[in-house]
């Protein structure tokens, strides 16, 4: 089943959707680029994707369906397994007797239709749909899986035997090992992990309370309740996770840290485990680190304009230090990986000391910190300097020794990248002074300080609004609106003569793809370039407020300003910017 170009031309022109000149232009482009004619017509804006697919469906005699708002029955959806549905863009959405209606994007994919017909032993009725409609239909898999996982967990919990502490340590360890190998316990832990990965969670919190066990997932930086399990499940869950992480089963008084891996055909994750004794048992936090993740570009992370130019210019320098600052979970390490991706060429030797190694990077020598055997950031960095590196990445500067070694490395002909825990870019200098680093060493080595936060991204469906006078007055204590208006004029969001009151901002709107109107995250940044005037202020012992004021005077865009600009561009909301900066 294929639509011939002449057929398509006749029908499109008859419907007055394209002109003859437009069709001819698209046909020539398709021939040169070896692309599908329909894709070229859409890319050039001559016809909308929906109109084109409706037309192709009409020519082929295949009905067109829009699944955007359709709630598909879970049993029907499961007829086509999720991996096949996603890889072939085909979804089962309605079943009547022995007839199964399937929506698809490619009417020529007869092999997949034949496979489903044989597997399901049903008569397949093909329907065409749009990529947007297909995306929304595929989202329903994760929703049905969520309900399914809830059922599995509740069913398996009843099979767990309550663990009784008795006997000596050796006997207790033996008993716990048996509990950890029970089928219900294994299924619950596997289900929790799979569910968290499908929900795009970065952390799983398992928190025992007096009468129950609360499981929470951190998704896009926000902790959300996932499920509540009976108290009897606690010892089995803890034992199973300790077995996976190779931790001591009979140690309940001291904190323990470990790790393990999950590998399937669809994903590979490294799981970092932290066990902490609390009043009602042991709390477990599992950090999920995708091993298949690629490094983002700085532009994809949200670094724009002059800030991007300053960072790129600093990365071209052969020596000095670049620091990324912000609280835990603000994406500092991801930013460092993006910088290393730019620097990673065959001509240079890049070495890192990290805790943990979050992404594997080819051609980069990555060392994992192991304090229990004496391999700390400081000792690892000291050893690295004997490995002839050009560029060094230190996961975090935590103490005086590491700070001094990093500064000395940048003085002796290396480019050093690292992170630091401070709230603002200007706050980095007093923090380094607290670590007993001499002011003249800071001013002579520090190239750039980048402070950042992560804000949740708004979904495509969002609500427009303008700020009222009351809201403008309330926000004026946090941000200089004149500066924001000037930036928005440069970005083309505001026209000449318009003010901040004319800017259209956006609020989250619940949709089929997200209950709270947010999906994914983006960064907001401030980039402090250490200019001659800033160096002079550092050497003379200026406060962070004085350094901040000078940097702003020299054109630094603050995080709040960057956040307001991104809110005006529809990337995030003002509430989200205030949440990560003010609260």
ZATORZA-215567 format. One record per residue (C-alpha): residue in one letter; chain; x negated, y, z. Coordinates in Angstrom, 2 decimals. Layout:
BEGIN
(site "a","A",(X,Y,Z));
...
***
This chain:
BEGIN
(site "x","A",(0.00,0.00,0.00));
(site "x","A",(-1.81,3.05,-1.29));
(site "x","A",(-0.69,6.50,-2.42));
(site "x","A",(-2.20,7.37,-5.82));
(site "x","A",(-3.45,10.98,-6.24));
(site "x","A",(-1.08,11.71,-9.15));
(site "x","A",(1.90,10.45,-7.12));
(site "x","A",(0.88,12.63,-4.16));
(site "x","A",(0.40,15.66,-6.43));
(site "x","A",(3.84,15.26,-8.02));
(site "x","A",(5.67,14.95,-4.71));
(site "x","A",(3.73,17.74,-2.94));
(site "x","A",(4.29,20.17,-5.80));
(site "x","A",(7.94,19.17,-6.12));
(site "x","A",(8.37,20.00,-2.40));
(site "x","A",(6.42,23.27,-2.98));
(site "x","A",(3.92,22.33,-0.26));
(site "x","A",(0.82,22.98,-2.44));
(site "x","A",(0.05,24.77,-5.70));
(site "x","A",(-1.69,23.14,-8.69));
(site "x","A",(-4.87,25.21,-8.06));
(site "x","A",(-5.00,24.13,-4.42));
(site "x","A",(-4.55,20.46,-5.31));
(site "x","A",(-7.27,20.67,-7.99));
(site "x","A",(-9.68,22.35,-5.52));
(site "x","A",(-9.03,19.66,-2.89));
(site "x","A",(-9.49,16.89,-5.48));
(site "x","A",(-12.91,18.26,-6.53));
(site "x","A",(-14.03,18.57,-2.87));
(site "x","A",(-12.85,15.01,-2.13));
(site "x","A",(-14.85,13.72,-5.10));
(site "x","A",(-18.04,15.55,-4.00));
(site "x","A",(-17.81,14.66,-0.30));
(site "x","A",(-16.42,11.11,-0.77));
(site "x","A",(-13.59,11.97,1.63));
(site "x","A",(-9.93,10.97,1.45));
(site "x","A",(-7.90,13.44,-0.62));
(site "x","A",(-5.26,13.82,2.11));
(site "x","A",(-7.92,14.65,4.74));
(site "x","A",(-9.34,17.39,2.48));
(site "x","A",(-5.87,18.91,1.87));
(site "x","A",(-5.36,19.11,5.66));
(site "x","A",(-8.93,20.38,6.40));
(site "x","A",(-8.51,23.22,3.90));
(site "x","A",(-5.18,24.19,5.48));
(site "x","A",(-3.20,23.63,2.26));
(site "x","A",(-0.75,21.29,4.02));
(site "x","A",(-0.11,20.31,7.66));
(site "x","A",(-1.05,16.81,8.78));
(site "x","A",(2.53,15.99,9.74));
(site "x","A",(3.92,17.14,6.36));
(site "x","A",(1.28,15.09,4.52));
(site "x","A",(1.97,11.91,6.54));
(site "x","A",(5.75,12.36,6.13));
(site "x","A",(5.21,12.70,2.37));
(site "x","A",(2.97,9.60,2.20));
(site "x","A",(5.57,7.64,4.23));
(site "x","A",(8.32,8.76,1.80));
(site "x","A",(6.26,7.74,-1.27));
(site "x","A",(5.39,4.33,0.22));
(site "x","A",(8.92,3.76,1.46));
(site "x","A",(7.72,3.43,5.07));
(site "x","A",(9.76,5.25,7.77));
(site "x","A",(8.00,8.04,9.70));
(site "x","A",(8.16,8.13,13.54));
(site "x","A",(7.07,10.67,16.14));
(site "x","A",(6.20,8.99,19.45));
(site "x","A",(5.34,12.24,21.27));
(site "x","A",(8.27,12.10,23.71));
(site "x","A",(9.16,8.39,23.43));
(site "x","A",(8.85,6.27,26.57));
(site "x","A",(7.69,2.84,25.41));
(site "x","A",(8.76,-0.23,27.38));
(site "x","A",(5.70,-1.71,29.15));
(site "x","A",(6.43,-5.27,27.93));
(site "x","A",(6.64,-4.09,24.29));
(site "x","A",(3.48,-1.98,24.60));
(site "x","A",(1.51,-4.99,25.93));
(site "x","A",(2.30,-7.10,22.83));
(site "x","A",(-0.67,-5.38,21.16));
(site "x","A",(-3.70,-5.47,23.54));
(site "x","A",(-5.11,-2.05,24.45));
(site "x","A",(-8.57,-2.55,22.79));
(site "x","A",(-6.92,-3.46,19.44));
(site "x","A",(-4.40,-0.61,19.73));
(site "x","A",(-7.20,1.92,20.33));
(site "x","A",(-9.69,0.61,17.76));
(site "x","A",(-7.08,0.22,14.95));
(site "x","A",(-4.73,3.09,15.95));
(site "x","A",(-1.64,0.86,16.04));
(site "x","A",(1.04,0.73,18.76));
(site "x","A",(4.09,-1.50,19.28));
(site "x","A",(6.96,0.75,20.38));
(site "x","A",(10.29,-1.08,19.82));
(site "x","A",(11.48,-4.70,19.73));
(site "x","A",(14.89,-5.95,18.57));
(site "x","A",(15.26,-9.70,18.52));
(site "x","A",(12.39,-11.04,16.40));
(site "x","A",(11.64,-7.62,14.83));
(site "x","A",(8.72,-5.60,16.22));
(site "x","A",(8.33,-1.97,15.14));
(site "x","A",(4.72,-0.76,15.12));
(site "x","A",(3.44,2.79,14.53));
(site "x","A",(0.14,3.16,12.69));
(site "x","A",(-2.07,5.71,10.93));
(site "x","A",(-3.45,3.57,8.11));
(site "x","A",(-0.80,1.85,5.92));
(site "x","A",(-3.59,-0.07,4.11));
(site "x","A",(-4.67,-1.93,7.27));
(site "x","A",(-2.83,-5.13,6.32));
(site "x","A",(-5.35,-7.38,8.14));
(site "x","A",(-4.38,-5.92,11.55));
(site "x","A",(-0.65,-6.26,10.80));
(site "x","A",(-1.21,-9.90,9.80));
(site "x","A",(-3.22,-10.55,13.02));
(site "x","A",(-0.43,-9.08,15.21));
(site "x","A",(2.24,-11.03,13.28));
(site "x","A",(0.41,-14.33,13.94));
(site "x","A",(-0.41,-13.50,17.59));
(site "x","A",(3.07,-12.27,18.54));
(site "x","A",(4.98,-14.63,16.20));
(site "x","A",(7.31,-11.76,15.29));
(site "x","A",(8.35,-9.95,12.10));
(site "x","A",(6.32,-6.71,11.92));
(site "x","A",(8.03,-3.52,10.71));
(site "x","A",(5.36,-0.88,9.97));
(site "x","A",(5.98,2.84,10.62));
(site "x","A",(3.69,5.82,9.93));
(site "x","A",(2.90,8.46,12.55));
(site "x","A",(0.51,11.39,13.17));
(site "x","A",(-2.84,11.20,15.06));
(site "x","A",(-1.41,13.49,17.78));
(site "x","A",(1.62,11.24,18.24));
(site "x","A",(-0.66,8.17,18.32));
(site "x","A",(-2.85,9.78,21.02));
(site "x","A",(0.19,10.35,23.25));
(site "x","A",(1.42,6.79,22.71));
(site "x","A",(-1.99,5.32,23.62));
(site "x","A",(-1.94,7.30,26.90));
(site "x","A",(0.99,5.14,28.01));
(site "x","A",(-1.35,2.14,28.33));
(site "x","A",(-3.12,3.67,31.32));
(site "x","A",(0.23,4.52,32.95));
(site "x","A",(1.52,0.97,32.64));
(site "x","A",(-1.84,-0.39,33.82));
(site "x","A",(-1.60,1.86,36.87));
(site "x","A",(1.77,0.33,37.80));
(site "x","A",(0.50,-3.16,36.98));
(site "x","A",(-2.58,-2.71,39.22));
(site "x","A",(-0.36,-1.56,42.07));
(site "x","A",(1.66,-4.79,41.74));
(site "x","A",(-1.49,-6.97,41.58));
(site "x","A",(-2.94,-5.37,44.72));
(site "x","A",(0.25,-5.62,46.75));
(site "x","A",(0.64,-9.29,45.70));
(site "x","A",(-2.99,-10.20,46.49));
(site "x","A",(-3.08,-8.43,49.88));
(site "x","A",(-0.64,-10.96,51.30));
(site "x","A",(-3.19,-13.72,50.58));
(site "x","A",(-5.99,-12.13,52.65));
(site "x","A",(-6.70,-13.71,56.00));
(site "x","A",(-7.35,-11.28,58.86));
(site "x","A",(-10.99,-11.57,59.95));
(site "x","A",(-11.64,-12.27,63.62));
(site "x","A",(-15.02,-11.27,65.11));
(site "x","A",(-16.41,-14.21,67.06));
(site "x","A",(-19.70,-16.00,67.64));
(site "x","A",(-23.19,-14.63,67.05));
(site "x","A",(-24.51,-12.46,64.22));
(site "x","A",(-25.50,-15.41,61.99));
(site "x","A",(-22.04,-16.97,62.38));
(site "x","A",(-20.36,-13.59,61.74));
(site "x","A",(-22.40,-13.05,58.55));
(site "x","A",(-21.46,-16.54,57.35));
(site "x","A",(-17.76,-15.93,58.04));
(site "x","A",(-17.83,-12.55,56.29));
(site "x","A",(-19.52,-14.10,53.26));
(site "x","A",(-16.65,-16.59,53.01));
(site "x","A",(-14.10,-13.75,53.28));
(site "x","A",(-15.95,-11.81,50.52));
(site "x","A",(-15.64,-14.81,48.17));
(site "x","A",(-11.86,-15.20,48.64));
(site "x","A",(-9.99,-14.84,45.32));
(site "x","A",(-7.52,-12.15,46.58));
(site "x","A",(-10.41,-9.97,47.89));
(site "x","A",(-12.38,-10.31,44.62));
(site "x","A",(-9.28,-9.41,42.58));
(site "x","A",(-8.48,-6.34,44.70));
(site "x","A",(-12.03,-4.92,44.43));
(site "x","A",(-12.19,-5.62,40.66));
(site "x","A",(-8.77,-4.01,40.21));
(site "x","A",(-9.69,-0.91,42.24));
(site "x","A",(-12.84,-0.41,40.16));
(site "x","A",(-11.11,-0.94,36.80));
(site "x","A",(-8.23,1.34,37.77));
(site "x","A",(-10.64,4.09,38.90));
(site "x","A",(-12.60,3.88,35.63));
(site "x","A",(-9.40,4.11,33.55));
(site "x","A",(-8.33,7.14,35.61));
(site "x","A",(-11.73,8.83,34.86));
(site "x","A",(-12.56,8.92,38.61));
(site "x","A",(-16.09,9.89,39.68));
(site "x","A",(-15.79,8.50,43.24));
(site "x","A",(-13.71,5.91,45.13));
(site "x","A",(-13.10,6.50,48.87));
(site "x","A",(-11.97,3.50,50.97));
(site "x","A",(-10.97,4.84,54.39));
(site "x","A",(-9.81,2.52,57.19));
(site "x","A",(-7.30,3.99,59.63));
(site "x","A",(-5.62,2.56,62.73));
(site "x","A",(-2.79,0.77,60.89));
(site "x","A",(-3.74,0.93,57.18));
(site "x","A",(-6.51,1.45,54.61));
(site "x","A",(-6.26,4.53,52.38));
(site "x","A",(-7.86,4.43,48.92));
(site "x","A",(-8.52,7.76,47.20));
(site "x","A",(-10.05,8.64,43.82));
(site "x","A",(-11.89,11.87,43.00));
(site "x","A",(-10.68,12.91,39.53));
(site "x","A",(-11.95,16.17,37.97));
(site "x","A",(-13.39,17.15,41.35));
(site "x","A",(-10.13,16.74,43.30));
(site "x","A",(-9.47,13.85,45.73));
(site "x","A",(-6.11,12.14,45.12));
(site "x","A",(-4.41,9.28,46.97));
(site "x","A",(-4.52,6.14,44.83));
(site "x","A",(-2.96,3.50,47.09));
(site "x","A",(-2.44,2.41,50.70));
(site "x","A",(-3.37,-1.16,51.74));
(site "x","A",(-2.53,-3.05,54.94));
(site "x","A",(-5.14,-2.92,57.73));
(site "x","A",(-5.89,-6.66,57.33));
(site "x","A",(-7.51,-5.93,53.93));
(site "x","A",(-10.27,-3.73,55.44));
(site "x","A",(-12.83,-6.35,56.53));
(site "x","A",(-12.51,-8.30,53.27));
(site "x","A",(-12.96,-5.19,51.09));
(site "x","A",(-16.01,-4.03,53.07));
(site "x","A",(-17.55,-7.52,52.99));
(site "x","A",(-16.99,-7.88,49.22));
(site "x","A",(-18.54,-4.49,48.43));
(site "x","A",(-21.50,-5.23,50.75));
(site "x","A",(-22.09,-8.56,48.95));
(site "x","A",(-22.01,-6.79,45.54));
(site "x","A",(-24.43,-4.10,46.82));
(site "x","A",(-26.77,-6.60,48.55));
(site "x","A",(-26.23,-5.00,51.99));
(site "x","A",(-26.25,-6.58,55.47));
(site "x","A",(-22.86,-8.10,56.17));
(site "x","A",(-23.21,-8.20,59.98));
(site "x","A",(-24.44,-4.56,60.34));
(site "x","A",(-21.48,-2.42,61.46));
(site "x","A",(-23.23,0.22,63.59));
(site "x","A",(-25.63,1.86,61.10));
(site "x","A",(-24.98,3.54,57.73));
(site "x","A",(-26.10,1.55,54.66));
(site "x","A",(-26.69,2.50,51.01));
(site "x","A",(-26.76,0.20,48.01));
(site "x","A",(-25.83,-0.13,44.36));
(site "x","A",(-24.50,-2.58,41.79));
(site "x","A",(-23.46,-2.62,38.12));
(site "x","A",(-20.22,-3.28,36.25));
(site "x","A",(-20.45,-4.38,32.63));
(site "x","A",(-17.56,-5.18,30.24));
(site "x","A",(-17.14,-4.94,26.45));
(site "x","A",(-15.54,-1.49,26.94));
(site "x","A",(-17.81,0.17,29.52));
(site "x","A",(-20.99,-0.05,31.61));
(site "x","A",(-21.16,1.63,35.01));
(site "x","A",(-23.75,1.88,37.75));
(site "x","A",(-22.01,2.07,41.15));
(site "x","A",(-23.78,3.78,44.05));
(site "x","A",(-22.39,2.62,47.42));
(site "x","A",(-22.47,4.39,50.79));
(site "x","A",(-21.16,2.62,53.93));
(site "x","A",(-20.61,4.74,57.07));
(site "x","A",(-19.36,3.51,60.49));
(site "x","A",(-16.32,5.51,61.66));
(site "x","A",(-13.85,5.18,64.55));
(site "x","A",(-11.57,2.64,62.82));
(site "x","A",(-14.19,0.58,61.00));
(site "x","A",(-16.46,1.34,58.06));
(site "x","A",(-15.73,3.95,55.40));
(site "x","A",(-17.00,3.22,51.88));
(site "x","A",(-17.63,5.75,49.13));
(site "x","A",(-18.52,4.44,45.67));
(site "x","A",(-19.94,6.86,43.10));
(site "x","A",(-19.22,5.71,39.52));
(site "x","A",(-22.00,6.62,37.08));
(site "x","A",(-21.30,5.77,33.41));
(site "x","A",(-24.42,4.29,31.80));
(site "x","A",(-23.09,4.80,28.27));
(site "x","A",(-22.70,8.59,28.71));
(site "x","A",(-24.57,10.81,26.33));
(site "x","A",(-26.13,14.11,27.36));
(site "x","A",(-23.93,17.11,26.56));
(site "x","A",(-25.28,20.17,24.76));
(site "x","A",(-25.41,23.39,26.80));
(site "x","A",(-22.67,24.81,24.54));
(site "x","A",(-20.41,21.82,25.30));
(site "x","A",(-20.96,22.39,29.03));
(site "x","A",(-19.70,25.96,28.64));
(site "x","A",(-22.94,28.05,28.52));
(site "x","A",(-22.32,30.90,26.07));
(site "x","A",(-23.69,34.11,24.58));
(site "x","A",(-26.59,35.92,26.21));
(site "x","A",(-26.79,33.37,29.07));
(site "x","A",(-27.42,30.61,26.52));
(site "x","A",(-30.12,32.66,24.77));
(site "x","A",(-31.94,33.31,28.09));
(site "x","A",(-31.92,29.58,28.98));
(site "x","A",(-33.09,28.52,25.50));
(site "x","A",(-35.87,31.14,25.57));
(site "x","A",(-37.05,29.83,28.99));
(site "x","A",(-37.04,26.25,27.71));
(site "x","A",(-39.43,27.27,24.93));
(site "x","A",(-42.01,28.44,27.49));
(site "x","A",(-44.71,25.83,28.21));
(site "x","A",(-45.00,26.59,31.95));
(site "x","A",(-42.97,27.93,34.85));
(site "x","A",(-39.90,26.82,36.71));
(site "x","A",(-36.17,26.64,35.85));
(site "x","A",(-33.81,26.06,38.78));
(site "x","A",(-30.12,25.09,38.67));
(site "x","A",(-28.16,25.82,41.85));
(site "x","A",(-24.73,25.14,43.28));
(site "x","A",(-22.97,22.93,45.84));
(site "x","A",(-22.82,19.12,45.65));
(site "x","A",(-20.73,17.94,42.70));
(site "x","A",(-21.04,21.17,40.68));
(site "x","A",(-22.70,19.44,37.70));
(site "x","A",(-26.31,20.56,38.29));
(site "x","A",(-27.89,17.24,37.25));
(site "x","A",(-25.80,17.12,34.05));
(site "x","A",(-27.11,20.60,33.15));
(site "x","A",(-30.71,19.41,33.72));
(site "x","A",(-30.09,16.39,31.46));
(site "x","A",(-28.81,18.75,28.73));
(site "x","A",(-32.00,20.80,29.03));
(site "x","A",(-34.13,17.64,28.83));
(site "x","A",(-32.22,16.57,25.70));
(site "x","A",(-33.36,19.83,24.06));
(site "x","A",(-36.97,19.35,25.24));
(site "x","A",(-37.16,15.62,24.42));
(site "x","A",(-39.46,15.51,21.36));
(site "x","A",(-42.30,13.09,20.50));
(site "x","A",(-44.91,15.79,21.21));
(site "x","A",(-44.22,16.03,24.94));
(site "x","A",(-44.34,13.71,27.95));
(site "x","A",(-41.29,14.19,30.19));
(site "x","A",(-41.25,12.55,33.63));
(site "x","A",(-38.56,12.69,36.32));
(site "x","A",(-38.08,11.88,40.02));
(site "x","A",(-34.35,11.40,40.73));
(site "x","A",(-31.88,10.20,43.33));
(site "x","A",(-29.94,8.60,41.73));
(site "x","A",(-30.83,8.17,38.06));
(site "x","A",(-27.42,9.20,36.67));
(site "x","A",(-28.07,8.69,32.95));
(site "x","A",(-30.72,6.65,31.14));
(site "x","A",(-32.59,8.77,28.60));
(site "x","A",(-34.80,7.28,25.86));
(site "x","A",(-38.49,8.35,25.81));
(site "x","A",(-38.20,9.91,29.28));
(site "x","A",(-40.01,8.29,32.24));
(site "x","A",(-37.42,8.19,35.03));
(site "x","A",(-38.38,7.30,38.61));
(site "x","A",(-35.80,6.42,41.29));
(site "x","A",(-36.48,7.80,44.80));
(site "x","A",(-36.63,5.06,47.48));
(site "x","A",(-37.24,6.65,50.91));
(site "x","A",(-37.11,3.26,52.70));
(site "x","A",(-40.44,2.30,51.08));
(site "x","A",(-41.95,5.79,51.24));
(site "x","A",(-41.12,6.89,47.66));
(site "x","A",(-39.67,10.36,48.35));
(site "x","A",(-39.30,13.35,46.02));
(site "x","A",(-42.60,14.72,47.35));
(site "x","A",(-44.62,11.48,47.05));
(site "x","A",(-43.06,10.71,43.64));
(site "x","A",(-43.90,14.21,42.38));
(site "x","A",(-47.46,13.94,43.66));
(site "x","A",(-47.90,10.68,41.72));
(site "x","A",(-46.25,12.12,38.62));
(site "x","A",(-48.85,14.86,38.39));
(site "x","A",(-51.48,12.17,37.78));
(site "x","A",(-49.46,10.84,34.80));
(site "x","A",(-50.34,13.74,32.45));
(site "x","A",(-46.78,15.13,32.13));
(site "x","A",(-45.90,18.26,30.11));
(site "x","A",(-42.41,18.60,31.61));
(site "x","A",(-41.33,17.47,35.08));
(site "x","A",(-37.76,17.15,36.35));
(site "x","A",(-37.34,16.90,40.13));
(site "x","A",(-33.77,15.82,41.01));
(site "x","A",(-33.60,18.13,44.03));
(site "x","A",(-35.89,20.37,46.08));
(site "x","A",(-34.93,19.39,49.64));
(site "x","A",(-37.97,20.27,51.76));
(site "x","A",(-41.05,22.48,52.04));
(site "x","A",(-43.45,19.83,50.72));
(site "x","A",(-41.42,19.23,47.52));
(site "x","A",(-40.95,22.99,47.00));
(site "x","A",(-44.69,23.69,47.29));
(site "x","A",(-45.62,20.78,45.00));
(site "x","A",(-43.09,21.92,42.37));
(site "x","A",(-44.40,25.52,42.52));
(site "x","A",(-48.01,24.31,42.22));
(site "x","A",(-47.09,22.06,39.27));
(site "x","A",(-45.59,25.03,37.43));
(site "x","A",(-48.75,27.06,38.20));
(site "x","A",(-51.01,24.37,36.73));
(site "x","A",(-49.53,24.26,33.23));
(site "x","A",(-46.27,22.29,33.59));
(site "x","A",(-42.66,23.23,32.91));
(site "x","A",(-40.68,22.20,36.02));
(site "x","A",(-36.89,21.71,36.10));
(site "x","A",(-35.09,21.17,39.40));
(site "x","A",(-31.97,21.82,41.50));
(site "x","A",(-31.39,23.60,44.79));
(site "x","A",(-28.37,23.95,47.10));
(site "x","A",(-27.45,27.65,47.12));
(site "x","A",(-24.15,29.40,46.35));
(site "x","A",(-25.50,32.07,43.99));
(site "x","A",(-28.46,32.46,41.65));
(site "x","A",(-29.88,35.33,43.76));
(site "x","A",(-29.60,33.18,46.92));
(site "x","A",(-32.31,30.89,45.54));
(site "x","A",(-35.16,33.27,46.42));
(site "x","A",(-34.39,33.51,50.20));
(site "x","A",(-33.88,29.71,50.20));
(site "x","A",(-37.40,29.19,48.76));
(site "x","A",(-38.79,31.69,51.28));
(site "x","A",(-37.13,29.64,54.07));
(site "x","A",(-39.10,26.67,52.71));
(site "x","A",(-42.28,28.66,53.37));
(site "x","A",(-43.09,29.34,49.71));
(site "x","A",(-45.12,32.57,49.34));
(site "x","A",(-43.21,35.43,47.61));
(site "x","A",(-46.05,36.05,45.11));
(site "x","A",(-45.90,32.36,44.06));
(site "x","A",(-42.13,32.56,43.48));
(site "x","A",(-42.43,35.70,41.36));
(site "x","A",(-45.26,34.26,39.26));
(site "x","A",(-43.64,30.85,38.53));
(site "x","A",(-39.85,31.26,38.48));
(site "x","A",(-38.49,31.87,34.94));
(site "x","A",(-34.73,31.47,35.30));
(site "x","A",(-32.19,30.57,37.99));
(site "x","A",(-28.83,29.24,36.86));
(site "x","A",(-25.92,29.00,39.35));
(site "x","A",(-22.84,27.02,38.40));
(site "x","A",(-19.46,25.56,39.37));
(site "x","A",(-17.14,23.10,37.63));
(site "x","A",(-13.56,24.18,36.84));
(site "x","A",(-10.79,21.90,35.59));
(site "x","A",(-9.85,22.41,31.93));
(site "x","A",(-6.26,23.24,31.00));
(site "x","A",(-4.45,20.79,28.71));
(site "x","A",(-3.27,21.95,25.27));
(site "x","A",(0.25,22.47,26.64));
(site "x","A",(-0.02,25.53,28.94));
(site "x","A",(2.03,28.50,30.03));
(site "x","A",(1.14,32.07,28.97));
(site "x","A",(1.46,35.11,31.27));
(site "x","A",(0.00,38.57,31.93));
(site "x","A",(-1.28,39.84,35.28));
(site "x","A",(1.07,42.11,37.26));
(site "x","A",(-0.20,45.28,39.01));
(site "x","A",(0.01,43.46,42.35));
(site "x","A",(-2.11,40.56,41.02));
(site "x","A",(-4.64,42.96,39.47));
(site "x","A",(-5.00,44.77,42.79));
(site "x","A",(-5.50,41.46,44.66));
(site "x","A",(-8.14,40.21,42.19));
(site "x","A",(-10.02,43.54,42.08));
(site "x","A",(-11.80,42.64,45.36));
(site "x","A",(-13.48,39.66,43.61));
(site "x","A",(-14.23,40.93,40.10));
(site "x","A",(-15.04,44.12,38.20));
(site "x","A",(-12.26,44.30,35.58));
(site "x","A",(-14.06,46.97,33.52));
(site "x","A",(-16.95,44.56,32.94));
(site "x","A",(-14.54,41.70,32.14));
(site "x","A",(-12.62,43.90,29.66));
(site "x","A",(-15.92,44.89,27.99));
(site "x","A",(-16.97,41.22,27.65));
(site "x","A",(-13.52,40.29,26.27));
(site "x","A",(-13.84,43.04,23.63));
(site "x","A",(-17.24,41.64,22.63));
(site "x","A",(-15.70,38.13,22.45));
(site "x","A",(-12.83,39.44,20.30));
(site "x","A",(-10.10,38.60,22.85));
(site "x","A",(-9.22,42.29,23.45));
(site "x","A",(-8.78,44.93,20.75));
(site "x","A",(-10.01,48.52,21.00));
(site "x","A",(-7.81,50.57,23.32));
(site "x","A",(-6.44,47.52,25.18));
(site "x","A",(-7.12,46.86,28.87));
(site "x","A",(-7.14,43.91,31.25));
(site "x","A",(-3.34,44.26,31.72));
(site "x","A",(-2.94,43.30,28.02));
(site "x","A",(-4.87,40.03,28.35));
(site "x","A",(-2.87,36.82,28.03));
(site "x","A",(-3.93,34.34,30.73));
(site "x","A",(-2.73,30.75,31.10));
(site "x","A",(-1.20,28.54,33.81));
(site "x","A",(-1.18,24.72,33.92));
(site "x","A",(1.96,22.99,32.64));
(site "x","A",(2.76,19.36,33.47));
(site "x","A",(2.91,17.20,30.34));
(site "x","A",(2.86,13.58,29.21));
(site "x","A",(-0.95,13.63,29.19));
(site "x","A",(-1.39,15.16,32.68));
(site "x","A",(0.82,15.52,35.74));
(site "x","A",(-0.90,18.72,36.96));
(site "x","A",(-1.68,20.30,33.57));
(site "x","A",(-5.47,19.79,33.80));
(site "x","A",(-7.74,17.26,32.10));
(site "x","A",(-11.54,17.21,32.10));
(site "x","A",(-13.89,19.93,33.39));
(site "x","A",(-16.03,22.78,32.10));
(site "x","A",(-18.75,24.86,33.73));
(site "x","A",(-18.82,28.51,34.75));
(site "x","A",(-22.27,30.03,35.13));
(site "x","A",(-24.45,32.95,36.10));
(site "x","A",(-27.98,33.07,34.67));
(site "x","A",(-30.54,35.19,36.51));
(site "x","A",(-33.58,35.98,34.38));
(site "x","A",(-36.65,36.74,36.52));
(site "x","A",(-37.70,40.02,34.84));
(site "x","A",(-40.58,42.29,35.94));
(site "x","A",(-38.24,44.35,38.16));
(site "x","A",(-36.86,41.18,39.82));
(site "x","A",(-40.45,39.92,40.35));
(site "x","A",(-41.29,43.20,42.06));
(site "x","A",(-38.22,42.89,44.32));
(site "x","A",(-39.17,39.30,45.24));
(site "x","A",(-42.76,40.28,46.08));
(site "x","A",(-41.56,43.18,48.22));
(site "x","A",(-39.22,40.91,50.25));
(site "x","A",(-35.84,42.14,48.92));
(site "x","A",(-32.61,40.53,50.11));
(site "x","A",(-30.44,38.32,47.87));
(site "x","A",(-27.84,41.15,47.64));
(site "x","A",(-30.50,43.57,46.33));
(site "x","A",(-31.71,40.97,43.79));
(site "x","A",(-28.09,40.27,42.73));
(site "x","A",(-27.36,44.00,42.29));
(site "x","A",(-30.48,44.48,40.13));
(site "x","A",(-29.66,41.40,38.00));
(site "x","A",(-26.10,42.68,37.39));
(site "x","A",(-27.55,46.11,36.51));
(site "x","A",(-29.77,44.36,33.94));
(site "x","A",(-26.74,42.66,32.35));
(site "x","A",(-26.27,39.38,34.24));
(site "x","A",(-22.74,38.03,33.87));
(site "x","A",(-21.62,36.76,37.30));
(site "x","A",(-19.86,33.41,37.75));
(site "x","A",(-16.61,35.21,38.57));
(site "x","A",(-16.82,37.25,35.36));
(site "x","A",(-17.68,34.14,33.32));
(site "x","A",(-14.70,32.37,34.92));
(site "x","A",(-12.31,35.25,34.12));
(site "x","A",(-13.49,35.27,30.49));
(site "x","A",(-12.90,31.50,30.23));
(site "x","A",(-9.46,31.95,31.84));
(site "x","A",(-8.61,34.57,29.18));
(site "x","A",(-9.81,32.17,26.45));
(site "x","A",(-7.45,29.47,27.74));
(site "x","A",(-10.20,27.12,28.93));
(site "x","A",(-9.06,27.21,32.58));
(site "x","A",(-6.79,29.19,34.93));
(site "x","A",(-7.58,32.11,37.27));
(site "x","A",(-6.41,29.97,40.25));
(site "x","A",(-8.97,27.32,39.34));
(site "x","A",(-11.80,29.88,39.11));
(site "x","A",(-10.86,31.31,42.52));
(site "x","A",(-10.65,27.77,43.98));
(site "x","A",(-14.26,26.90,43.11));
(site "x","A",(-15.85,30.29,43.86));
(site "x","A",(-13.90,31.88,46.72));
(site "x","A",(-12.50,28.96,48.74));
***
